[in-house]
Amino acid sequence: MNRNIIIVTLIILSIMIVALLTNFQPLINLQIPLGLIAFSSVFFSRGILIFLTTLCLALAQSPFAVVTSAALRLRWLFFTLFALHVFGDIFLGRTVRKIKIFDCLAVIFIVYAFFSSLYSRYPSLTLERATTALVLYISIFWIIWKYAYHNGPEKVVYLILNVTKLIFIISYLMMFISPHMVFHAGRFQGIFQNPNSIGITCAIFLPLGLWQFLETKKRGALFLFFLMLAGLFLCGSRNSINATIIALGYFIYTRSKKFKPLIFFTSMSLIVILFWGVQTLAKPFFKEYYRTETIPTMGGRVEIWPIALQLIADKPIFGYGFGTEDKLVRPGYSKGPRSEISYIHNSYLGIMLQLGIFGLILFFAPLLILLLKELFSMQDSAVPLLRRALRASMIAGLLCAIFESWVYSVGNAQTFPFWIIVMLLVFYRYQDKERPLPEST
């Protein structure tokens, strides 16, 4: 399977390079040859389908118009293939699990999202984005669940980490090819269109990258971990840095029961030393890097959130329709540094704006309950190390959601892997009840 992944990836990169060097506009229809490649590859391994879908969603946020256009169209082919696999499994009786409580909650939310098109100001857009939510649920909680069931959660994580490594390698190479496209206002954004996208990616995957190194002791895993650390530093995303510190702190602290007191006091000492250094030796650098002048307004978000609250107050129960956030908060509403932004930059307010209080509860309550159950249960050494890393990644994702609108956006590069992380935690919980997995190191 790894060999097939490498071959397909090299083909994709070759076509991308040709498109960039020649500016050949007909290559906007890349979805046709790439679709055929993906379709033929799927018959060999569903792992390749997972790999390509994750890669495609990441490339959909590329600043290169040709690549973005092709990826945006190609992703529908991948999601369609996921759906066909599910229907085929149901028809042939090859599903590996029965309908669970979380399936019912997911279906209720999706039905509610479709229902919101009846009162949405943009019904066609609401229907389109509700459909993407449906295919996301089908893809992750049925097909990727089945892949994890047969191959283990570790294999799934390795796949998405391989995509992450590829994305960061391309991003760093672009620094030498086209540096003006990988930096925005002095902040590293890689192949994404926003430095915060790099930040969220690092925050979510750094715990998993550290787990991979601890699990395999391979230099490649350590290389990826440092690639992400460097990316996090260069992107200067304050919210992602804070989320990463909390997530990695949790993972390191819970990893070893024997050395927890030592880790705690060492961490506190490092924080004190860092705080002293920031206030004395590195104060000018810190003020510029951390953009301290915008901290009181949270980078302009404080000026946007009241606008959202005003809109929510007008329709607090049902909202304005799923997927309409960027249409409701139009550029120009704010006079501050965020005046050109059309998103709330808060996933919690964003979902409440779209689907009201009921939608907020239906969407986030299961996630928070899952996280709390994970944090306050099974704290003994029998818990697989990967499961602890997945918890840390989920913590990072939910913290990043406070300052960015992305958790419910299927087209976002980070959404697909984040929900895979959520699925794997649910997978572990049901395996505890049905078929406990062997202990991992």
Rosetta blueprint (number, residue, H / E / L):
1 M L
2 N H
3 R H
4 N H
5 I H
6 I H
7 I H
8 V H
9 T H
10 L H
11 I H
12 I H
13 L H
14 S H
15 I H
16 M H
17 I H
18 V H
19 A H
20 L H
21 L H
22 T H
23 N L
24 F L
25 Q H
26 P H
27 L H
28 I H
29 N H
30 L L
31 Q H
32 I H
33 P H
34 L H
35 G H
36 L H
37 I H
38 A H
39 F H
40 S H
41 S H
42 V H
43 F L
44 F L
45 S L
46 R H
47 G H
48 I H
49 L H
50 I H
51 F H
52 L H
53 T H
54 T H
55 L H
56 C H
57 L H
58 A H
59 L H
60 A L
61 Q L
62 S L
63 P L
64 F L
65 A H
66 V H
67 V H
68 T H
69 S H
70 A H
71 A H
72 L H
73 R H
74 L H
75 R H
76 W H
77 L H
78 F H
79 F H
80 T H
81 L H
82 F H
83 A H
84 L H
85 H H
86 V H
87 F H
88 G H
89 D H
90 I H
91 F H
92 L H
93 G L
94 R L
95 T L
96 V L
97 R L
98 K L
99 I L
100 K L
101 I H
102 F H
103 D H
104 C H
105 L H
106 A H
107 V H
108 I H
109 F H
110 I H
111 V H
112 Y H
113 A H
114 F H
115 F H
116 S H
117 S H
118 L H
119 Y L
120 S L
121 R L
122 Y L
123 P H
124 S H
125 L H
126 T H
127 L H
128 E H
129 R H
130 A H
131 T H
132 T H
133 A H
134 L H
135 V H
136 L H
137 Y H
138 I H
139 S H
140 I H
141 F H
142 W H
143 I H
144 I H
145 W H
146 K H
147 Y H
148 A H
149 Y H
150 H H
151 N H
152 G L
153 P H
154 E H
155 K H
156 V H
157 V H
158 Y H
159 L H
160 I H
161 L H
162 N H
163 V H
164 T H
165 K H
166 L H
167 I H
168 F H
169 I H
170 I H
171 S H
172 Y H
173 L H
174 M H
175 M H
176 F H
177 I H
178 S L
179 P H
180 H H
181 M H
182 V H
183 F E
184 H E
185 A L
186 G L
187 R E
188 F E
189 Q L
190 G L
191 I L
192 F L
193 Q L
194 N L
195 P H
196 N H
197 S H
198 I H
199 G H
200 I H
201 T H
202 C H
203 A H
204 I H
205 F H
206 L H
207 P H
208 L H
209 G H
210 L H
211 W H
212 Q H
213 F H
214 L H
215 E H
216 T H
217 K L
218 K L
219 R H
220 G H
221 A H
222 L H
223 F H
224 L H
225 F H
226 F H
227 L H
228 M H
229 L H
230 A H
231 G H
232 L H
233 F H
234 L H
235 C H
236 G L
237 S L
238 R H
239 N H
240 S H
241 I H
242 N H
243 A H
244 T H
245 I H
246 I H
247 A H
248 L H
249 G H
250 Y H
251 F H
252 I H
253 Y H
254 T H
255 R H
256 S L
257 K L
258 K L
259 F L
260 K H
261 P H
262 L H
263 I H
264 F H
265 F H
266 T H
267 S H
268 M H
269 S H
270 L H
271 I H
272 V H
273 I H
274 L H
275 F H
276 W H
277 G H
278 V H
279 Q H
280 T L
281 L L
282 A L
283 K H
284 P H
285 F H
286 F H
287 K H
288 E H
289 Y H
290 Y L
291 R L
292 T H
293 E H
294 T H
295 I L
296 P L
297 T L
298 M L
299 G L
300 G L
301 R H
302 V H
303 E H
304 I H
305 W H
306 P H
307 I H
308 A H
309 L H
310 Q H
311 L H
312 I H
313 A H
314 D H
315 K L
316 P L
317 I L
318 F L
319 G L
320 Y L
321 G L
322 F L
323 G L
324 T L
325 E H
326 D H
327 K H
328 L H
329 V L
330 R L
331 P L
332 G L
333 Y L
334 S L
335 K L
336 G L
337 P L
338 R L
339 S L
340 E L
341 I L
342 S L
343 Y L
344 I L
345 H L
346 N L
347 S H
348 Y H
349 L H
350 G H
351 I H
352 M H
353 L H
354 Q H
355 L H
356 G H
357 I H
358 F H
359 G H
360 L H
361 I H
362 L H
363 F H
364 F H
365 A H
366 P H
367 L H
368 L H
369 I H
370 L H
371 L H
372 L H
373 K H
374 E H
375 L H
376 F L
377 S L
378 M L
379 Q L
380 D L
381 S L
382 A L
383 V L
384 P L
385 L H
386 L H
387 R H
388 R H
389 A H
390 L H
391 R H
392 A H
393 S H
394 M H
395 I H
396 A H
397 G H
398 L H
399 L H
400 C H
401 A L
402 I L
403 F L
404 E L
405 S L
406 W L
407 V L
408 Y L
409 S L
410 V L
411 G L
412 N L
413 A L
414 Q L
415 T H
416 F H
417 P H
418 F H
419 W H
420 I H
421 I H
422 V H
423 M H
424 L H
425 L H
426 V H
427 F H
428 Y H
429 R H
430 Y H
431 Q H
432 D H
433 K H
434 E H
435 R L
436 P L
437 L L
438 P L
439 E L
440 S L
441 T L
